[in-house]
Amino acid sequence: MDYKKLRQAKAIEATNRERWLKVNPNLNDKSGIYMLTRCDEEGFKYAYIGQAKHILSRLCGHNMGYKSHIDRSLKKHGVLSKINPYGWNATFINCPISELDEKEKFYERQFADHGYQLRNKTGGGQGKGKKQIDEFRPAKGYRDGIQQGKITLARELKHIIDTHLNVSIRPEKVNNKVSIKALEKFNDLLNEENYH
């Protein structure tokens, strides 16, 4: 076991707890529904409604995560403070674990009805009736980056060739089947549609 990494993780969690408790000193680690809200510079209102068996621990998990929209938004906008008036605020209600799905649905509806743009990807809790309410963007990985690089390169090379160059088979190889196939392959490499 790497005790140095464990100590670092505990220190990060303690910092995140402290940060959330500055936003709302009443936050606790009981089960319930948490509501994250923010208003941007243009006056648009956003909300994220979540459920947790341990509210404060779950909020700290959002600070350390990268998967969900709210994780990334917390990193981008931070939490509400005097120097950050556009950060996320946190409110909550405690309730038994057996009521989490029902309460989450209720508060999603309440916030939507009051003009908040929900940042949740799904609505309706964790059980039956769960619905997608926002688009899922596929995670961008290494292969996606390679693919995008090929598309960009094909587009750029095609532009250079169309604007400045003339690509053809050498006169002595005009009837050579290998050279003809090589030109076809080259033209295929320049066609960005082949990468979609």
N, C-alpha and C positions, 0 to 999 in steps of 0.2 A: 504494500500500500504506500502511495506517495503522500506523505504527511504534509509536504510543502504545498502541493496542489489542494489538498483538503483544507488546509489553513486559509489559502487564498480564496477558495470557494466560500468558506464560512465568513470571511471578511467582506466579500462582495455581497453576500446575502444580508449581513448586518447593516451594511451601507444602504442597501435597497430598502430594508425595513425602516431605517431611520428616515430615508427620503419620503416614503409613503406616509409615515406617521406625522411628518411635517405638513403634508397635504391634508390629512384628516387624522387627528390624534385619537379618535374613537375607533379606528380600525382594529379588528381583532382576528384571531385565527380560528373562529368558530365557523360552522357551515352557514352558507347563505348566498345571496345574490349581490354582486358588486356592479356598480354603474360607473363607467368612466365617461366623462364629458369634457368637451373643450369647445371653445368658440374661436374661430380664426380672425385674422386681421380684417376680413371683409364682413364679419358678422355671421358667417355660416356656422351652424351648430352641428356637432358630431357627437355620437354616443356609441359606446360598446357595452353590451350587457353580458355578463358572464356569471357562471355559477361555480361554486367551489366548496369542497369539504373543509378547507382551511383558507379563508379569504386572504389574509395577509401573505401567507406563503405563496398563494397563486399569483398575487400581484407581483411579488418578487420574481416569480418564474417568468412573467411577461417581460420584465426588465432584462432577463438573461437569455430570452429566446430570440429566434430569428425566423421561425416558420410562419407565424400568423401575421395578418395585416396589423393587428394591434401591437404586436411585439416590435415590428419595424417602425410603426408610428410613434411609439414611446421613445424609441431611440432618436427619431428625427425631431419630435416636438418637445420631449421631456415632460416633466410634471409641473403642475401649476405652482408658481412661487411669485414673490414680489418682483423679481427680475425677469420672470417668464410668464406674463399674463395669458399667453396662448397655449400653455401646457395643459396636460390632462389633469382633471380633478377626479376625486374618488369619493363616492358615497356607497352605502351598502345597507342591506337589511339582513339580519340573521333569521334563519328558518331551519327547520329540520331537513335532513338530507332527503327524506321522502317527498318533500314539497318543492325541491329545486327546479324540476322541469316545469311544473305549473307556474311557479313564480317567475321564472325566466321568461316564459312566453308572455305573461302579464306585463312585465316591465318593458319588454321589447315593444309591445303594442303601445304602451303609455308614452314612451319616448318618441316613437314614430309619429303618433298622433299629435305630439307637441312640437313637431317640426324638426326633430333631430334626424340627421342622416346616419343610419345605423352602419357601423363598420364591421358588424358581424358577418361572417360568410354564410352561416346557417341560422335559421330561426327555429324555435320550438323545443329548445332543451336538448337533452341527450338521448331521450327515449323515442317512443312512437310519435309521429307527427313532425319529425325534424325535416325542415325544408331548406333548400338552398335559397338564399336571398341576395347573394352577391356572386360575381364571377370568381371562379378559381383560376388563378394564373398559375400555369405549370412552373415548377421550380426550374430555374436556369442552372444547368450543370456544365460540366466540362465539355461534354459532347455538343451541347447547345452552342457553347462559345466557339468551338471548332467549326460547326455548321455555319454560324453567322460570319465567321472569318472567311470561309469559302465564298459565301454570297457576296460579301463586300469586295473581296479580291476579284471575283468574276466581273462584277459591275465596273470596277475601276479599270481593269485590263480591257474590257470591251470598249469603254469610253476612249481610252488612249488609242486603241487600234482604229476605231471608227474615225477619230479626229486626226490622227497623225501618221498612221502606218498602213502598209499594205502587206497582208500576210498571204503567202501562196507557196505552192510546192516548187522546189528548184526545177529549172527547165530539164535537167538531165534525169529527174525522177518523176516526171509528169505521169508516166504510165505505170509506175511502180505501185503495186497494191498495198504494200506496207506504208508507203508515203501517203497514199490516199487515205488509208485508215488513220494514220497519225494526224492528218489535217482534220478529219472528222472528229477524232477524239479531242483535239485542241478546241475546236468550235463547241463541242459539248461542254468542255470545261468553262467556256465563257458564258454559257447559257445559265443564268442564275435560277431559272425555273427547275433545272435538274436537281437543285439542292433543297427544294421545298417538299 
